[in-house]
Amino acid sequence: MTRLTKKFRRTSILIVIFILSFSASIFAASRDYYQIQVYRLTGKVQEEKIDNFLKNAYLPALHRAGIAKVGVFKPIESDTTSGKRIYIWISFTSPDHFAKIQDVLASDKEYQTKGIDFLGAPFDNVPFFRKESILLKAFPDAPNYFIPNHKTAPSERIYELRSYEGPTENLFRQKVKMFNEGGEIKLFKSLDFNAVFYAEVISGSTMPNLMYLTTFADMSAHDAHWDAFRAHPEWKALSALPEYKNTVSKSVKLLLHPTDYSDF
């Protein structure tokens, strides 16, 4: 083998390694980002105003901007926040995508026209009390969202949004590890929990914490799935491991119905 041939082979190997490393970095960076907006309301009048705005102005504008799926949810009837909150879920490809969407909406004349009653409401007749925004980054083992295909009516479907707050940063990281390397996400998938996403909150009012959204055809399916999960030997073994003890200081569970104009 000539010196030139050896040099060519070494160069080729280096090029292949570079391409593989570059490709791996691209795939590693392809995790979704999500925003959850929470509107707090004073009553039915504000609820109807927001429904009208979301259905006729906001969701169509997001669709025109290239966001295919937007979820809009309300607490189930027995929840004390029923009629007082609306949750909106949006997916983005990157933080930059999230940041630019406001500029896109500001330049959308149809959105500005159809949403004028909401966007331009006077100070003494506001359409909502307060609004919260939560920004999340998808977990490595669930890098992209999943849209379920339940056949039941929206009023029957149950979407369960869970939030797990950690007592410290390191203990929180252990809970994140439990979902990913620990195999909790894999167990949820094997039991058909039809989760839309699993993600870490990177900007919000209660940090550190993670959130995930599982979905069920109805309340009976919800109860049956959780009974199966709690009784599963893999969960019993995983939850008993010392490394995952005391990793959650507060958990919040919200049971929601999708609105009739929600994309899923």
ZAMARGU-4260 file (C-alpha; in steps of 0.2 Angstrom, whole numbers, plus 5000, padded with zeros to 4 digits):
<rodrens>
0) 5000/5000/5000 | 5007/5017/4995 | 5009/5031/5006 | 4996/5041/4996 | 4984/5027/4998
5) 4986/5026/5017 | 4984/5045/5018 | 4968/5044/5007 | 4961/5030/5019 | 4965/5040/5035
10) 4957/5055/5027 | 4942/5045/5022 | 4940/5038/5039 | 4941/5055/5047 | 4928/5062/5035
15) 4916/5047/5040 | 4919/5050/5058 | 4915/5068/5056 | 4899/5065/5047 | 4893/5052/5059
20) 4897/5064/5074 | 4888/5078/5065 | 4873/5068/5061 | 4872/5062/5079 | 4873/5080/5086
25) 4858/5084/5074 | 4848/5070/5080 | 4852/5074/5098 | 4846/5091/5096 | 4830/5087/5088
30) 4819/5087/5104 | 4803/5097/5104 | 4799/5112/5114 | 4782/5115/5121 | 4772/5129/5128
35) 4758/5127/5140 | 4747/5143/5142 | 4735/5144/5157 | 4721/5156/5156 | 4713/5160/5173
40) 4695/5166/5172 | 4682/5174/5183 | 4667/5166/5175 | 4657/5161/5161 | 4658/5177/5151
45) 4676/5177/5150 | 4676/5158/5146 | 4665/5162/5131 | 4676/5176/5125 | 4692/5165/5126
50) 4683/5151/5117 | 4678/5162/5103 | 4696/5170/5102 | 4705/5153/5102 | 4693/5144/5090
55) 4691/5158/5077 | 4707/5168/5078 | 4722/5160/5088 | 4722/5142/5082 | 4719/5146/5064
60) 4733/5159/5065 | 4745/5146/5072 | 4740/5134/5059 | 4744/5146/5046 | 4761/5149/5054
65) 4765/5130/5052 | 4760/5123/5069 | 4749/5108/5064 | 4742/5103/5081 | 4736/5114/5096
70) 4728/5106/5111 | 4715/5116/5121 | 4709/5108/5137 | 4697/5112/5152 | 4696/5104/5169
75) 4683/5090/5171 | 4667/5095/5178 | 4670/5089/5196 | 4686/5099/5197 | 4685/5115/5208
80) 4694/5125/5194 | 4681/5119/5181 | 4675/5135/5172 | 4690/5145/5179 | 4704/5139/5168
85) 4709/5135/5151 | 4725/5126/5146 | 4733/5128/5129 | 4747/5116/5123 | 4758/5121/5108
90) 4773/5112/5101 | 4789/5121/5094 | 4804/5115/5085 | 4816/5126/5095 | 4817/5140/5107
95) 4820/5152/5092 | 4804/5145/5084 | 4795/5149/5101 | 4802/5167/5101 | 4798/5171/5083
100) 4779/5166/5084 | 4774/5182/5092 | 4781/5192/5077 | 4772/5180/5065 | 4756/5183/5074
105) 4759/5202/5075 | 4760/5203/5056 | 4745/5191/5053 | 4731/5204/5048 | 4718/5190/5048
110) 4722/5186/5066 | 4723/5204/5071 | 4706/5207/5063 | 4697/5191/5069 | 4704/5193/5087
115) 4701/5211/5089 | 4688/5209/5102 | 4700/5199/5113 | 4716/5208/5109 | 4709/5225/5110
120) 4697/5223/5124 | 4696/5238/5135 | 4704/5239/5153 | 4687/5238/5161 | 4681/5223/5152
125) 4695/5211/5151 | 4693/5194/5143 | 4703/5185/5157 | 4710/5187/5174 | 4728/5182/5172
130) 4739/5171/5160 | 4753/5159/5164 | 4766/5153/5152 | 4776/5137/5155 | 4790/5132/5143
135) 4796/5114/5142 | 4809/5104/5133 | 4805/5086/5128 | 4814/5071/5137 | 4828/5062/5127
140) 4817/5046/5128 | 4802/5055/5121 | 4810/5068/5110 | 4794/5072/5099 | 4776/5073/5103
145) 4762/5060/5100 | 4744/5063/5095 | 4732/5050/5101 | 4717/5044/5091 | 4703/5041/5103
150) 4686/5037/5095 | 4676/5044/5110 | 4668/5061/5110 | 4679/5075/5117 | 4668/5077/5132
155) 4672/5059/5137 | 4691/5059/5134 | 4702/5061/5149 | 4719/5070/5147 | 4729/5069/5163
160) 4742/5083/5165 | 4754/5079/5179 | 4768/5090/5187 | 4782/5083/5198 | 4791/5096/5208
165) 4809/5092/5214 | 4815/5097/5232 | 4833/5101/5225 | 4841/5101/5208 | 4850/5085/5210
170) 4835/5075/5217 | 4825/5082/5202 | 4838/5076/5190 | 4836/5059/5198 | 4817/5059/5194
175) 4821/5064/5176 | 4833/5049/5175 | 4819/5038/5182 | 4808/5043/5167 | 4822/5040/5154
180) 4836/5029/5159 | 4826/5021/5172 | 4813/5015/5160 | 4797/5024/5167 | 4793/5031/5149
185) 4795/5013/5142 | 4783/5006/5154 | 4770/5019/5151 | 4772/5015/5132 | 4770/4997/5135
190) 4754/4999/5144 | 4747/5011/5131 | 4745/5027/5141 | 4745/5037/5124 | 4756/5051/5131
195) 4757/5067/5121 | 4773/5072/5129 | 4786/5070/5143 | 4796/5086/5146 | 4806/5096/5158
200) 4801/5113/5163 | 4814/5126/5158 | 4804/5141/5162 | 4790/5142/5174 | 4784/5147/5191
205) 4787/5131/5200 | 4804/5124/5197 | 4813/5112/5196 | 4799/5101/5189 | 4794/5090/5175
210) 4777/5088/5166 | 4769/5075/5156 | 4752/5072/5148 | 4744/5055/5146 | 4727/5052/5137
215) 4713/5040/5139 | 4697/5036/5129 | 4686/5039/5145 | 4687/5039/5164 | 4685/5020/5165
220) 4700/5018/5153 | 4710/5030/5164 | 4706/5021/5180 | 4710/5004/5172 | 4727/5010/5165
225) 4733/5017/5182 | 4728/5002/5191 | 4738/4991/5179 | 4753/5003/5181 | 4753/5003/5200
230) 4752/4984/5200 | 4765/4981/5187 | 4781/4972/5194 | 4792/4984/5184 | 4785/4999/5192
235) 4786/4991/5209 | 4804/4987/5207 | 4809/5004/5199 | 4800/5014/5213 | 4808/5004/5226
240) 4826/5008/5221 | 4835/5020/5234 | 4842/5031/5220 | 4824/5037/5216 | 4818/5040/5234
245) 4812/5058/5239 | 4814/5065/5222 | 4797/5073/5221 | 4792/5086/5234 | 4775/5090/5226
250) 4764/5082/5213 | 4750/5090/5204 | 4737/5080/5194 | 4725/5089/5183 | 4711/5079/5174
255) 4705/5088/5158 | 4693/5087/5143 | 4698/5093/5126 | 4687/5107/5119 | 4677/5103/5104
260) 4689/5114/5093 | 4705/5107/5100 | 4716/5098/5087 | 4716/5082/5097
</rodrens>
